[in-house]
Amino acid sequence: MRKEIFGMKAKEMLKYLLQDTEKGPMFSIEKRAEYRCVGVYPNTKKYVAFDNYMGECFVEEFETFKEAVKWIRYEDKPVTELIFTADSGDLLEVYLSPEKTPNAFIKKVKCFQISGISKELAEKNTINTPISLELYYSVDQGLFAVESGAIDSIPIYNPYDGSEIPVIEQ
């Protein structure tokens, strides 16, 4: 659930996020949890709304309170359904190595060993065999990757909101 604040508390939060420094106005990139919020407050004849939910503050002005609240709740955006189809992801091949990806490397070697091959051959296979990942972007949420073979085998869930992503056969 997104933290929503209103009125003076929202105005004070935005003032902090857009604070002036000795070098002049500063755009604050505030990623600490207590500052990840959205807010609305009245300002003369308009309403100011801000969204710092992802740690990068965006600010808009609206004629009405209702419009501002719709904006912070993403109710003003068209629904963009995330689905898996044969051509909906971008393919990325990732090579694992003990230096650059030590945790994944160790686990992939163990997977090969479980299938009955020696540690030496498992390490060689892990270094020389790319893992195909499909990259997906969930609008207003972010980028994530899914190993290509998994898409046809198990249900896939959006890591940002936990919703199952339907697979559409073409």
BELBELDA-V768556 format. One record per pair of residues at least 12 apart in sequence whose ideal C-beta (glycine too) atoms are under 8 Angstrom apart, sorted by the first residue. I is the first residue (numbers start at 1). J is the second residue. D is the distance in whole Angstrom. If there is no record, write none. Layout:
I|J|D + I|J|D
This chain:
2|37|7 + 2|38|6 + 2|53|6 + 2|72|8 + 2|73|8 + 3|36|7 + 3|37|4 + 3|38|7 + 4|37|7 + 4|38|6 + 4|39|7 + 4|40|8 + 4|72|7 + 4|73|8 + 5|37|6 + 5|38|8 + 5|39|4 + 6|39|6 + 6|40|5 + 6|41|7 + 7|41|6 + 7|42|8 + 8|41|7 + 9|39|7 + 10|39|3 + 10|40|6 + 10|41|4 + 10|48|8 + 10|50|7 + 11|39|8 + 11|41|4 + 11|43|8 + 11|48|8 + 13|35|7 + 13|37|7 + 13|39|6 + 13|50|8 + 13|52|8 + 14|39|7 + 14|41|8 + 14|48|7 + 14|50|5 + 14|57|8 + 14|59|7 + 16|28|7 + 16|30|8 + 16|35|8 + 17|30|6 + 17|35|7 + 17|50|7 + 17|52|6 + 17|57|5 + 18|57|7 + 18|59|7 + 27|57|7 + 28|57|6 + 29|55|6 + 29|56|6 + 29|57|8 + 30|52|6 + 30|55|6 + 30|57|7 + 31|55|4 + 35|52|6 + 35|55|8 + 36|52|6 + 36|53|5 + 36|54|7 + 36|55|6 + 37|52|6 + 37|53|7 + 38|50|7 + 38|51|5 + 38|52|7 + 38|53|6 + 38|72|4 + 38|73|8 + 39|72|7 + 40|65|7 + 40|68|4 + 40|69|6 + 40|72|6 + 42|65|7 + 43|61|7 + 46|61|5 + 46|62|6 + 46|63|6 + 47|61|7 + 47|62|5 + 47|63|8 + 47|64|7 + 47|65|5 + 47|67|7 + 47|68|4 + 48|60|8 + 48|61|6 + 48|62|8 + 48|68|7 + 49|61|8 + 49|62|6 + 49|68|4 + 49|69|8 + 49|71|5 + 49|72|5 + 50|72|8 + 51|71|8 + 51|72|6 + 54|142|8 + 74|140|6 + 77|139|8 + 77|140|7 + 80|139|5 + 82|136|7 + 82|138|5 + 82|139|8 + 82|158|6 + 82|165|5 + 83|165|6 + 83|166|5 + 83|167|7 + 83|168|5 + 84|136|8 + 84|151|6 + 84|156|6 + 84|165|6 + 84|166|7 + 84|167|5 + 84|168|7 + 85|167|8 + 85|168|5 + 85|170|6 + 86|170|5 + 87|170|8 + 88|136|7 + 89|134|3 + 89|135|6 + 89|136|5 + 89|146|7 + 89|151|8 + 90|134|7 + 90|135|5 + 91|132|6 + 91|133|7 + 91|134|6 + 91|135|8 + 91|148|7 + 92|132|8 + 92|133|5 + 92|134|8 + 92|135|5 + 92|145|7 + 93|130|4 + 93|131|7 + 93|132|6 + 93|133|8 + 94|130|6 + 94|131|5 + 94|133|6 + 95|127|7 + 95|128|8 + 95|130|5 + 95|131|8 + 96|108|6 + 96|126|5 + 96|127|7 + 96|131|7 + 97|127|6 + 98|123|8 + 105|126|6 + 108|126|5 + 108|131|8 + 109|122|5 + 109|123|5 + 109|126|5 + 110|122|8 + 112|125|6 + 112|126|7 + 131|147|6 + 132|147|7 + 132|148|4 + 132|149|8 + 133|145|4 + 133|146|7 + 133|147|6 + 133|148|7 + 134|146|5 + 134|147|8 + 134|148|5 + 134|151|7 + 138|158|6 + 138|160|6 + 138|161|8 + 141|158|7 + 141|160|4 + 141|161|7 + 142|160|6 + 144|158|8 + 144|159|5 + 144|160|8 + 151|167|7 + 152|167|8
